[in-house]
Amino acid sequence: MDIAEKRDIVENIVQKINENGHFYVTDVEALNAEDTTALRKKCFENEIEMLVVKNTLFRKALEQVNESEFEELYGVLKGSTSILFCKTANMPAKLIKEFRTAGKQKPVLKGAFAEQSIYIGDDQLDSLVSIKSKDELIGDIVLLLQSPMQRLLGALESGKNTIAGVVKTLSEKE
């Protein structure tokens, strides 16, 4: 691979980091061809882009984006590395967890950059699964805002029935 090809690869990785905002550094080396194909298919279905990269090229891309922001991830760039790029921070974690329920030990999470935070190690997978996406947070806020209004409308509805009952009783008395 010549210098121009390496430069193009680094630029492509930088572009993917900037477009997606979240990425997971994983190890899928021990997966056989069938399992790798199944993983790629699940990634495609969940709008996750999987890219196998050389560690040095990925490090250069991280340095170009923001060297100081990703320094913690440099230590995990050893061995076989696959990057999962996504727009929703918790989607790759859910995918990895789902893939492992089928009895697989891989992919192993080396590190991740999600919601402007860095996660190192496979033990962080549960934390990453529990991250709420922007849409989920907006939905929670809308539900919280709707709750008092729904209670008020319910009270007014029940009050209407009570008032109607009192008026009816008073009219029958006379």
N, CA, C and O atoms as a DFTB+ gen file, in Angstrom:
696 C
 N C O
     1  1       0.850      -1.164       0.000
     2  2       0.000       0.000       0.000
     3  2       0.906       1.241       0.000
     4  3       1.783       1.388       0.852
     5  1       0.675       2.111      -0.959
     6  2       1.527       3.304      -1.045
     7  2       0.954       4.440      -0.190
     8  3      -0.137       4.324       0.367
     9  1       1.700       5.518      -0.101
    10  2       1.347       6.639       0.774
    11  2       0.014       7.275       0.379
    12  3      -0.764       7.663       1.250
    13  1      -0.255       7.386      -0.903
    14  2      -1.514       7.992      -1.369
    15  2      -2.711       7.166      -0.919
    16  3      -3.723       7.721      -0.491
    17  1      -2.603       5.839      -1.013
    18  2      -3.698       4.969      -0.574
    19  2      -3.931       5.109       0.927
    20  3      -5.072       5.176       1.386
    21  1      -2.827       5.154       1.692
    22  2      -2.944       5.310       3.140
    23  2      -3.602       6.644       3.485
    24  3      -4.447       6.707       4.378
    25  1      -3.222       7.696       2.790
    26  2      -3.802       9.020       3.023
    27  2      -5.303       8.998       2.730
    28  3      -6.092       9.578       3.475
    29  1      -5.697       8.325       1.639
    30  2      -7.122       8.227       1.296
    31  2      -7.901       7.469       2.371
    32  3      -9.017       7.846       2.727
    33  1      -7.296       6.398       2.881
    34  2      -7.958       5.611       3.929
    35  2      -8.138       6.451       5.183
    36  3      -9.210       6.442       5.788
    37  1      -7.098       7.177       5.579
    38  2      -7.173       8.031       6.766
    39  2      -8.243       9.108       6.573
    40  3      -9.028       9.366       7.486
    41  1      -8.282       9.727       5.417
    42  2      -9.296      10.752       5.144
    43  2     -10.700      10.168       5.187
    44  3     -11.628      10.813       5.675
    45  1     -10.860       8.946       4.675
    46  2     -12.152       8.262       4.708
    47  2     -12.586       8.005       6.155
    48  3     -13.753       8.200       6.496
    49  1     -11.659       7.573       6.998
    50  2     -11.971       7.309       8.406
    51  2     -12.341       8.613       9.115
    52  3     -13.302       8.648       9.883
    53  1     -11.587       9.679       8.863
    54  2     -11.884      10.991       9.465
    55  2     -13.288      11.433       9.072
    56  3     -14.041      11.938       9.905
    57  1     -13.635      11.246       7.819
    58  2     -14.958      11.624       7.339
    59  2     -16.047      10.825       8.066
    60  3     -17.072      11.386       8.450
    61  1     -15.830       9.530       8.253
    62  2     -16.814       8.676       8.932
    63  2     -16.974       9.082      10.400
    64  3     -18.085       9.080      10.931
    65  1     -15.865       9.430      11.049
    66  2     -15.930       9.870      12.448
    67  2     -16.749      11.150      12.539
    68  3     -17.611      11.278      13.409
    69  1     -16.485      12.092      11.649
    70  2     -17.201      13.367      11.674
    71  2     -18.675      13.219      11.317
    72  3     -19.518      13.909      11.891
    73  1     -18.997      12.334      10.382
    74  2     -20.386      12.132       9.956
    75  2     -21.224      11.456      11.030
    76  3     -22.375      11.830      11.256
    77  1     -20.642      10.456      11.692
    78  2     -21.421       9.622      12.600
    79  2     -21.421      10.106      14.052
    80  3     -22.456      10.074      14.717
    81  1     -20.291      10.543      14.532
    82  2     -20.240      11.050      15.899
    83  2     -19.992      10.006      16.970
    84  3     -19.562      10.355      18.069
    85  1     -20.250       8.737      16.687
    86  2     -20.035       7.661      17.656
    87  2     -19.317       6.521      16.939
    88  3     -19.601       6.228      15.778
    89  1     -18.385       5.884      17.643
    90  2     -17.749       4.695      17.079
    91  2     -17.303       3.748      18.180
    92  3     -17.000       4.161      19.300
    93  1     -17.271       2.477      17.835
    94  2     -16.850       1.425      18.754
    95  2     -15.629       0.740      18.150
    96  3     -15.606       0.444      16.955
    97  1     -14.616       0.487      18.978
    98  2     -13.418      -0.226      18.556
    99  2     -13.583      -1.661      19.073
   100  3     -13.673      -1.883      20.280
   101  1     -13.620      -2.623      18.162
   102  2     -13.888      -4.008      18.549
   103  2     -12.838      -4.955      17.982
   104  3     -12.041      -4.593      17.116
   105  1     -12.865      -6.187      18.502
   106  2     -12.006      -7.262      18.009
   107  2     -12.909      -8.393      17.544
   108  3     -13.626      -8.992      18.346
   109  1     -12.875      -8.684      16.259
   110  2     -13.696      -9.761      15.697
   111  2     -12.824     -10.853      15.086
   112  3     -13.297     -11.645      14.270
   113  1     -11.559     -10.896      15.476
   114  2     -10.584     -11.786      14.853
   115  2     -10.977     -13.263      14.927
   116  3     -10.764     -13.998      13.963
   117  1     -11.539     -13.706      16.035
   118  2     -11.814     -15.128      16.213
   119  2     -13.102     -15.590      15.530
   120  3     -13.401     -16.785      15.542
   121  1     -13.861     -14.687      14.942
   122  2     -15.097     -15.085      14.261
   123  2     -14.774     -15.783      12.943
   124  3     -13.884     -15.365      12.202
   125  1     -15.510     -16.844      12.671
   126  2     -15.333     -17.505      11.373
   127  2     -16.074     -16.717      10.298
   128  3     -16.740     -15.726      10.597
   129  1     -15.959     -17.151       9.071
   130  2     -16.540     -16.409       7.949
   131  2     -18.062     -16.289       8.067
   132  3     -18.630     -15.237       7.773
   133  1     -18.707     -17.353       8.492
   134  2     -20.174     -17.340       8.624
   135  2     -20.628     -16.337       9.683
   136  3     -21.569     -15.574       9.465
   137  1     -19.946     -16.349      10.837
   138  2     -20.309     -15.421      11.908
   139  2     -19.996     -13.977      11.523
   140  3     -20.756     -13.068      11.856
   141  1     -18.885     -13.762      10.826
   142  2     -18.535     -12.418      10.380
   143  2     -19.579     -11.884       9.410
   144  3     -19.963     -10.717       9.484
   145  1     -20.034     -12.733       8.506
   146  2     -21.080     -12.338       7.561
   147  2     -22.373     -12.004       8.301
   148  3     -23.048     -11.028       7.974
   149  1     -22.712     -12.817       9.296
   150  2     -23.920     -12.558      10.086
   151  2     -23.800     -11.233      10.838
   152  3     -24.766     -10.475      10.924
   153  1     -22.612     -10.956      11.382
   154  2     -22.394      -9.689      12.088
   155  2     -22.522      -8.506      11.139
   156  3     -23.167      -7.510      11.467
   157  1     -21.913      -8.612       9.969
   158  2     -22.007      -7.529       8.986
   159  2     -23.455      -7.294       8.561
   160  3     -23.874      -6.152       8.375
   161  1     -24.215      -8.375       8.407
   162  2     -25.618      -8.254       8.021
   163  2     -26.411      -7.532       9.109
   164  3     -27.225      -6.659       8.806
   165  1     -26.179      -7.890      10.374
   166  2     -26.873      -7.222      11.478
   167  2     -26.471      -5.749      11.559
   168  3     -27.298      -4.885      11.850
   169  1     -25.202      -5.480      11.298
   170  2     -24.746      -4.082      11.280
   171  2     -25.493      -3.302      10.210
   172  3     -25.967      -2.194      10.463
   173  1     -25.599      -3.865       9.035
   174  2     -26.294      -3.193       7.931
   175  2     -27.756      -2.941       8.284
   176  3     -28.284      -1.862       8.013
   177  1     -28.414      -3.932       8.889
   178  2     -29.821      -3.799       9.261
   179  2     -30.029      -2.699      10.291
   180  3     -31.085      -2.067      10.316
   181  1     -29.032      -2.462      11.143
   182  2     -29.143      -1.467      12.215
   183  2     -28.448      -0.150      11.884
   184  3     -28.212       0.667      12.773
   185  1     -28.123       0.057      10.620
   186  2     -27.479       1.286      10.142
   187  2     -26.160       1.561      10.860
   188  3     -25.869       2.690      11.256
   189  1     -25.372       0.500      11.015
   190  2     -24.041       0.583      11.598
   191  2     -23.060       0.194      10.505
   192  3     -23.246      -0.816       9.827
   193  1     -22.024       0.988      10.334
   194  2     -21.030       0.689       9.315
   195  2     -19.820       0.046       9.977
   196  3     -19.209       0.624      10.875
   197  1     -19.483      -1.158       9.523
   198  2     -18.345      -1.897      10.084
   199  2     -17.170      -1.774       9.128
   200  3     -17.303      -1.983       7.922
   201  1     -16.011      -1.429       9.693
   202  2     -14.815      -1.214       8.888
   203  2     -13.623      -1.841       9.601
   204  3     -13.353      -1.520      10.758
   205  1     -12.910      -2.730       8.922
   206  2     -11.684      -3.316       9.471
   207  2     -10.539      -2.399       9.066
   208  3     -10.364      -2.081       7.890
   209  1      -9.758      -1.977      10.067
   210  2      -8.706      -0.999       9.809
   211  2      -7.384      -1.434      10.429
   212  3      -7.335      -2.264      11.336
   213  1      -6.326      -0.847       9.910
   214  2      -5.020      -0.996      10.528
   215  2      -4.954      -0.010      11.681
   216  3      -5.407       1.129      11.570
   217  1      -4.385      -0.460      12.785
   218  2      -4.330       0.372      13.986
   219  2      -3.620       1.699      13.754
   220  3      -4.067       2.737      14.243
   221  1      -2.510       1.672      13.007
   222  2      -1.754       2.909      12.786
   223  2      -2.564       3.912      11.960
   224  3      -2.516       5.115      12.220
   225  1      -3.300       3.421      10.974
   226  2      -4.106       4.321      10.154
   227  2      -5.266       4.903      10.957
   228  3      -5.604       6.076      10.803
   229  1      -5.869       4.090      11.807
   230  2      -6.965       4.585      12.632
   231  2      -6.447       5.617      13.631
   232  3      -7.102       6.629      13.878
   233  1      -5.280       5.362      14.200
   234  2      -4.693       6.326      15.139
   235  2      -4.413       7.663      14.446
   236  3      -4.665       8.726      15.013
   237  1      -3.889       7.601      13.215
   238  2      -3.630       8.840      12.466
   239  2      -4.929       9.593      12.209
   240  3      -4.959      10.822      12.269
   241  1      -5.993       8.868      11.926
   242  2      -7.286       9.509      11.700
   243  2      -7.780      10.177      12.982
   244  3      -8.286      11.299      12.946
   245  1      -7.633       9.491      14.111
   246  2      -8.046      10.072      15.392
   247  2      -7.235      11.321      15.707
   248  3      -7.767      12.301      16.228
   249  1      -5.949      11.280      15.390
   250  2      -5.092      12.441      15.626
   251  2      -5.522      13.621      14.761
   252  3      -5.456      14.770      15.197
   253  1      -5.959      13.339      13.540
   254  2      -6.414      14.415      12.658
   255  2      -7.719      15.037      13.146
   256  3      -7.917      16.245      13.023
   257  1      -8.601      14.221      13.694
   258  2      -9.886      14.744      14.163
   259  2      -9.665      15.630      15.388
   260  3     -10.060      16.796      15.401
   261  1      -9.030      15.065      16.414
   262  2      -8.737      15.820      17.637
   263  2      -7.826      14.957      18.491
   264  3      -8.294      14.076      19.212
   265  1      -6.554      15.204      18.412
   266  2      -5.560      14.346      19.057
   267  2      -5.798      14.185      20.554
   268  3      -5.767      13.065      21.066
   269  1      -6.030      15.266      21.248
   270  2      -6.150      15.182      22.703
   271  2      -7.437      14.501      23.151
   272  3      -7.474      13.911      24.231
   273  1      -8.483      14.572      22.351
   274  2      -9.771      14.011      22.754
   275  2      -9.757      12.480      22.783
   276  3     -10.473      11.873      23.580
   277  1      -8.959      11.858      21.930
   278  2      -8.990      10.406      21.783
   279  2      -7.754       9.701      22.343
   280  3      -7.569       8.513      22.081
   281  1      -6.909      10.387      23.100
   282  2      -5.674       9.787      23.594
   283  2      -5.914       8.500      24.372
   284  3      -5.117       7.568      24.274
   285  1      -6.986       8.431      25.135
   286  2      -7.281       7.237      25.933
   287  2      -7.488       6.003      25.067
   288  3      -7.229       4.884      25.511
   289  1      -7.947       6.194      23.847
   290  2      -8.212       5.053      22.964
   291  2      -6.945       4.483      22.328
   292  3      -6.968       3.356      21.833
   293  1      -5.855       5.223      22.328
   294  2      -4.642       4.748      21.662
   295  2      -4.144       3.433      22.264
   296  3      -3.576       2.608      21.549
   297  1      -4.345       3.230      23.547
   298  2      -3.889       2.013      24.214
   299  2      -4.605       0.751      23.770
   300  3      -4.048      -0.341      23.890
   301  1      -5.823       0.869      23.260
   302  2      -6.585      -0.321      22.841
   303  2      -6.324      -0.695      21.385
   304  3      -6.824      -1.712      20.905
   305  1      -5.554       0.111      20.692
   306  2      -5.300      -0.159      19.273
   307  2      -4.164      -1.164      19.122
   308  3      -3.048      -0.824      18.729
   309  1      -4.488      -2.405      19.447
   310  2      -3.543      -3.524      19.338
   311  2      -4.288      -4.704      18.739
   312  3      -5.496      -4.845      18.929
   313  1      -3.582      -5.533      18.030
   314  2      -4.212      -6.705      17.437
   315  2      -5.176      -6.336      16.327
   316  3      -5.080      -5.268      15.722
   317  1      -6.106      -7.242      16.073
   318  2      -7.111      -7.027      15.028
   319  2      -8.128      -5.994      15.496
   320  3      -8.629      -6.068      16.618
   321  1      -8.428      -5.038      14.634
   322  2      -9.349      -3.969      15.017
   323  2     -10.405      -3.754      13.948
   324  3     -10.103      -3.621      12.762
   325  1     -11.643      -3.725      14.396
   326  2     -12.777      -3.361      13.547
   327  2     -13.471      -2.188      14.206
   328  3     -13.602      -2.135      15.429
   329  1     -13.911      -1.253      13.391
   330  2     -14.587      -0.072      13.894
   331  2     -16.046      -0.136      13.472
   332  3     -16.363      -0.424      12.318
   333  1     -16.926       0.136      14.424
   334  2     -18.358       0.216      14.148
   335  2     -18.766       1.680      14.261
   336  3     -18.758       2.246      15.354
   337  1     -19.119       2.289      13.143
   338  2     -19.544       3.692      13.100
   339  2     -21.064       3.738      13.148
   340  3     -21.739       2.949      12.487
   341  1     -21.602       4.676      13.941
   342  2     -23.054       4.752      14.064
   343  2     -23.490       6.172      14.422
   344  3     -22.700       6.983      14.904
   345  1     -24.758       6.444      14.175
   346  2     -25.339       7.738      14.529
   347  2     -26.048       7.669      15.881
   348  3     -26.228       8.699      16.530
   349  1     -26.453       6.476      16.314
   350  2     -27.108       6.271      17.602
   351  2     -26.105       5.605      18.541
   352  3     -25.592       4.525      18.246
   353  1     -25.831       6.245      19.656
   354  2     -24.724       5.830      20.521
   355  2     -24.847       4.421      21.082
   356  3     -23.833       3.736      21.220
   357  1     -26.037       3.968      21.407
   358  2     -26.155       2.673      22.067
   359  2     -26.420       1.505      21.111
   360  3     -26.419       0.352      21.543
   361  1     -26.639       1.774      19.854
   362  2     -27.006       0.717      18.910
   363  2     -25.930      -0.369      18.762
   364  3     -26.278      -1.549      18.808
   365  1     -24.636      -0.032      18.586
   366  2     -23.631      -1.099      18.482
   367  2     -23.528      -1.941      19.755
   368  3     -23.303      -3.149      19.678
   369  1     -23.690      -1.318      20.922
   370  2     -23.624      -2.074      22.176
   371  2     -24.762      -3.088      22.239
   372  3     -24.562      -4.233      22.646
   373  1     -25.952      -2.661      21.835
   374  2     -27.092      -3.581      21.806
   375  2     -26.841      -4.710      20.811
   376  3     -27.164      -5.867      21.081
   377  1     -26.264      -4.369      19.658
   378  2     -25.976      -5.364      18.636
   379  2     -24.954      -6.380      19.142
   380  3     -25.133      -7.582      18.948
   381  1     -23.894      -5.914      19.783
   382  2     -22.867      -6.823      20.315
   383  2     -23.479      -7.739      21.361
   384  3     -23.229      -8.944      21.356
   385  1     -24.274      -7.177      22.250
   386  2     -24.913      -7.974      23.304
   387  2     -25.858      -9.015      22.700
   388  3     -25.882     -10.165      23.140
   389  1     -26.619      -8.620      21.714
   390  2     -27.533      -9.544      21.028
   391  2     -26.749     -10.647      20.314
   392  3     -27.136     -11.815      20.347
   393  1     -25.656     -10.266      19.677
   394  2     -24.836     -11.234      18.952
   395  2     -24.232     -12.252      19.914
   396  3     -24.084     -13.424      19.569
   397  1     -23.888     -11.811      21.105
   398  2     -23.292     -12.705      22.096
   399  2     -24.311     -13.665      22.693
   400  3     -23.931     -14.736      23.165
   401  1     -25.589     -13.316      22.684
   402  2     -26.597     -14.218      23.237
   403  2     -26.703     -15.489      22.418
   404  3     -27.243     -16.490      22.890
   405  1     -26.198     -15.459      21.206
   406  2     -26.208     -16.647      20.357
   407  2     -25.042     -17.577      20.706
   408  3     -24.766     -18.517      19.961
   409  1     -24.354     -17.332      21.826
   410  2     -23.282     -18.207      22.268
   411  2     -21.903     -17.827      21.765
   412  3     -20.948     -18.582      21.947
   413  1     -21.787     -16.684      21.145
   414  2     -20.491     -16.240      20.624
   415  2     -19.758     -15.446      21.699
   416  3     -20.397     -14.788      22.521
   417  1     -18.446     -15.497      21.706
   418  2     -17.642     -14.705      22.634
   419  2     -17.194     -13.392      22.012
   420  3     -16.756     -12.482      22.715
   421  1     -17.302     -13.297      20.718
   422  2     -16.868     -12.105      20.003
   423  2     -18.095     -11.447      19.401
   424  3     -19.119     -12.119      19.279
   425  1     -18.066     -10.245      19.036
   426  2     -16.964      -9.301      19.092
   427  2     -16.700      -8.817      20.515
   428  3     -17.609      -8.703      21.337
   429  1     -15.438      -8.539      20.773
   430  2     -15.020      -8.016      22.063
   431  2     -14.886      -6.505      21.937
   432  3     -14.274      -6.003      20.995
   433  1     -15.453      -5.797      22.876
   434  2     -15.370      -4.344      22.874
   435  2     -14.028      -3.924      23.462
   436  3     -13.722      -4.224      24.617
   437  1     -13.235      -3.231      22.658
   438  2     -11.953      -2.697      23.143
   439  2     -12.158      -1.313      23.730
   440  3     -11.595      -0.982      24.773
   441  1     -12.964      -0.509      23.057
   442  2     -13.227       0.851      23.503
   443  2     -14.312       1.460      22.650
   444  3     -14.697       0.910      21.619
   445  1     -14.803       2.613      23.095
   446  2     -15.856       3.286      22.341
   447  2     -15.819       4.780      22.617
   448  3     -15.369       5.232      23.670
   449  1     -16.303       5.524      21.646
   450  2     -16.533       6.959      21.804
   451  2     -18.008       7.170      21.523
   452  3     -18.458       7.083      20.381
   453  1     -18.763       7.453      22.601
   454  2     -20.207       7.615      22.470
   455  2     -20.661       8.762      23.357
   456  3     -20.279       8.847      24.524
   457  1     -21.481       9.645      22.796
   458  2     -22.014      10.805      23.516
   459  2     -20.893      11.609      24.180
   460  3     -20.979      11.951      25.359
   461  1     -19.864      11.900      23.429
   462  2     -18.723      12.719      23.849
   463  2     -17.969      12.140      25.047
   464  3     -17.296      12.878      25.767
   465  1     -18.074      10.830      25.266
   466  2     -17.352      10.156      26.346
   467  2     -16.615       8.955      25.788
   468  3     -17.030       8.356      24.796
   469  1     -15.506       8.611      26.446
   470  2     -14.718       7.462      26.024
   471  2     -14.926       6.329      27.025
   472  3     -14.887       6.540      28.237
   473  1     -15.146       5.137      26.506
   474  2     -15.334       3.938      27.305
   475  2     -14.242       2.956      26.909
   476  3     -14.044       2.688      25.723
   477  1     -13.533       2.419      27.895
   478  2     -12.444       1.486      27.630
   479  2     -12.778       0.139      28.261
   480  3     -13.128       0.068      29.439
   481  1     -12.670      -0.922      27.475
   482  2     -12.828      -2.274      27.991
   483  2     -14.198      -2.870      27.730
   484  3     -15.196      -2.167      27.569
   485  1     -14.206      -4.194      27.694
   486  2     -15.422      -4.950      27.415
   487  2     -16.423      -4.851      28.564
   488  3     -17.621      -5.036      28.356
   489  1     -15.948      -4.563      29.761
   490  2     -16.840      -4.447      30.912
   491  2     -17.743      -3.215      30.837
   492  3     -18.666      -3.085      31.640
   493  1     -17.497      -2.319      29.899
   494  2     -18.299      -1.105      29.730
   495  2     -19.524      -1.322      28.835
   496  3     -20.303      -0.396      28.605
   497  1     -19.687      -2.536      28.338
   498  2     -20.766      -2.827      27.395
   499  2     -22.149      -2.525      27.992
   500  3     -23.000      -1.943      27.320
   501  1     -22.370      -2.919      29.247
   502  2     -23.672      -2.659      29.872
   503  2     -23.935      -1.165      30.017
   504  3     -25.067      -0.712      29.847
   505  1     -22.900      -0.406      30.327
   506  2     -23.048       1.051      30.432
   507  2     -23.441       1.639      29.087
   508  3     -24.284       2.533      29.014
   509  1     -22.832       1.138      28.032
   510  2     -23.123       1.647      26.695
   511  2     -24.535       1.272      26.243
   512  3     -25.191       2.052      25.552
   513  1     -25.003       0.091      26.626
   514  2     -26.358      -0.327      26.261
   515  2     -27.378       0.599      26.902
   516  3     -28.407       0.903      26.299
   517  1     -27.100       1.051      28.124
   518  2     -28.079       1.859      28.851
   519  2     -28.083       3.336      28.450
   520  3     -28.936       4.093      28.914
   521  1     -27.151       3.756      27.603
   522  2     -27.148       5.145      27.138
   523  2     -28.415       5.388      26.319
   524  3     -28.777       4.585      25.459
   525  1     -29.066       6.487      26.595
   526  2     -30.265       6.816      25.823
   527  2     -29.879       7.715      24.660
   528  3     -29.037       8.605      24.785
   529  1     -30.513       7.458      23.535
   530  2     -30.273       8.284      22.355
   531  2     -31.006       9.616      22.505
   532  3     -31.835       9.786      23.399
   533  1     -30.692      10.535      21.635
   534  2     -31.332      11.851      21.662
   535  2     -32.846      11.711      21.507
   536  3     -33.604      12.378      22.211
   537  1     -33.290      10.850      20.594
   538  2     -34.724      10.658      20.370
   539  2     -35.408      10.060      21.605
   540  3     -36.527      10.444      21.945
   541  1     -34.730       9.117      22.274
   542  2     -35.298       8.521      23.484
   543  2     -35.421       9.564      24.599
   544  3     -36.421       9.586      25.317
   545  1     -34.423      10.418      24.744
   546  2     -34.480      11.470      25.758
   547  2     -35.600      12.466      25.467
   548  3     -36.309      12.889      26.381
   549  1     -35.760      12.838      24.215
   550  2     -36.844      13.751      23.838
   551  2     -38.196      13.105      24.144
   552  3     -39.104      13.767      24.645
   553  1     -38.326      11.819      23.843
   554  2     -39.566      11.099      24.146
   555  2     -39.864      11.084      25.637
   556  3     -41.012      11.263      26.044
   557  1     -38.825      10.870      26.466
   558  2     -39.010      10.890      27.920
   559  2     -39.473      12.261      28.397
   560  3     -40.359      12.362      29.246
   561  1     -38.879      13.305      27.857
   562  2     -39.253      14.668      28.249
   563  2     -40.701      14.966      27.842
   564  3     -41.451      15.562      28.615
   565  1     -41.091      14.557      26.644
   566  2     -42.469      14.778      26.190
   567  2     -43.445      14.050      27.108
   568  3     -44.493      14.596      27.453
   569  1     -43.112      12.822      27.506
   570  2     -43.988      12.084      28.417
   571  2     -44.096      12.786      29.770
   572  3     -45.179      12.859      30.350
   573  1     -42.980      13.296      30.265
   574  2     -43.005      14.016      31.540
   575  2     -43.850      15.286      31.448
   576  3     -44.565      15.634      32.388
   577  1     -43.764      15.962      30.324
   578  2     -44.552      17.183      30.151
   579  2     -46.037      16.875      29.960
   580  3     -46.889      17.664      30.366
   581  1     -46.344      15.756      29.357
   582  2     -47.740      15.399      29.121
   583  2     -48.442      14.922      30.387
   584  3     -49.653      15.100      30.521
   585  1     -47.724      14.336      31.293
   586  2     -48.318      13.728      32.477
   587  2     -49.159      14.702      33.301
   588  3     -50.310      14.378      33.594
   589  1     -48.655      15.872      33.692
   590  2     -49.513      16.793      34.473
   591  2     -50.749      17.241      33.700
   592  3     -51.826      17.380      34.280
   593  1     -50.605      17.463      32.422
   594  2     -51.737      17.895      31.600
   595  2     -52.793      16.793      31.546
   596  3     -53.989      17.076      31.612
   597  1     -52.359      15.547      31.426
   598  2     -53.312      14.444      31.377
   599  2     -54.046      14.301      32.705
   600  3     -55.243      14.014      32.721
   601  1     -53.338      14.499      33.827
   602  2     -53.983      14.434      35.135
   603  2     -55.006      15.565      35.292
   604  3     -56.091      15.353      35.834
   605  1     -54.659      16.764      34.816
   606  2     -55.577      17.899      34.893
   607  2     -56.839      17.630      34.071
   608  3     -57.956      17.866      34.534
   609  1     -56.648      17.138      32.860
   610  2     -57.809      16.830      32.011
   611  2     -58.668      15.739      32.635
   612  3     -59.895      15.795      32.561
   613  1     -58.030      14.751      33.248
   614  2     -58.782      13.692      33.929
   615  2     -59.595      14.243      35.091
   616  3     -60.746      13.852      35.289
   617  1     -58.995      15.156      35.864
   618  2     -59.707      15.763      36.996
   619  2     -60.883      16.596      36.503
   620  3     -61.958      16.564      37.102
   621  1     -60.693      17.339      35.422
   622  2     -61.784      18.149      34.863
   623  2     -62.914      17.264      34.358
   624  3     -64.088      17.585      34.538
   625  1     -62.560      16.153      33.725
   626  2     -63.585      15.217      33.238
   627  2     -64.386      14.649      34.396
   628  3     -65.614      14.594      34.337
   629  1     -63.697      14.225      35.448
   630  2     -64.425      13.656      36.596
   631  2     -65.235      14.738      37.304
   632  3     -66.330      14.473      37.801
   633  1     -64.695      15.960      37.349
   634  2     -65.428      17.071      37.947
   635  2     -66.685      17.398      37.171
   636  3     -67.707      17.737      37.767
   637  1     -66.632      17.303      35.876
   638  2     -67.795      17.564      35.018
   639  2     -68.905      16.580      35.346
   640  3     -70.074      16.953      35.450
   641  1     -68.526      15.318      35.509
   642  2     -69.520      14.294      35.836
   643  2     -70.114      14.544      37.221
   644  3     -71.310      14.337      37.424
   645  1     -69.293      14.984      38.173
   646  2     -69.775      15.260      39.523
   647  2     -70.755      16.424      39.516
   648  3     -71.812      16.342      40.141
   649  1     -70.426      17.489      38.829
   650  2     -71.299      18.659      38.749
   651  2     -72.620      18.292      38.077
   652  3     -73.687      18.723      38.515
   653  1     -72.543      17.500      37.021
   654  2     -73.767      17.072      36.332
   655  2     -74.638      16.247      37.268
   656  3     -75.862      16.376      37.256
   657  1     -74.018      15.410      38.071
   658  2     -74.777      14.596      39.032
   659  2     -75.445      15.455      40.085
   660  3     -76.593      15.195      40.446
   661  1     -74.756      16.477      40.593
   662  2     -75.326      17.379      41.603
   663  2     -76.502      18.148      41.016
   664  3     -77.548      18.251      41.656
   665  1     -76.350      18.692      39.802
   666  2     -77.421      19.446      39.152
   667  2     -78.635      18.552      38.935
   668  3     -79.769      18.982      39.145
   669  1     -78.405      17.324      38.519
   670  2     -79.512      16.400      38.270
   671  2     -80.243      16.090      39.569
   672  3     -81.472      16.045      39.595
   673  1     -79.492      15.874      40.649
   674  2     -80.097      15.577      41.929
   675  2     -80.922      16.759      42.434
   676  3     -82.026      16.580      42.948
   677  1     -80.382      17.958      42.283
   678  2     -81.101      19.159      42.715
   679  2     -82.378      19.378      41.899
   680  3     -83.399      19.796      42.445
   681  1     -82.322      19.102      40.611
   682  2     -83.501      19.287      39.766
   683  2     -84.589      18.252      40.086
   684  3     -85.777      18.548      39.956
   685  1     -84.201      17.066      40.494
   686  2     -85.168      16.033      40.845
   687  2     -85.816      16.306      42.182
   688  3     -86.947      15.878      42.411
   689  1     -85.131      17.011      43.080
   690  2     -85.645      17.323      44.405
   691  2     -86.837      18.269      44.332
   692  3     -87.781      18.133      45.111
   693  1     -86.807      19.178      43.453
   694  2     -87.861      20.185      43.355
   695  2     -88.989      19.605      42.638
   696  3     -90.001      20.275      42.434
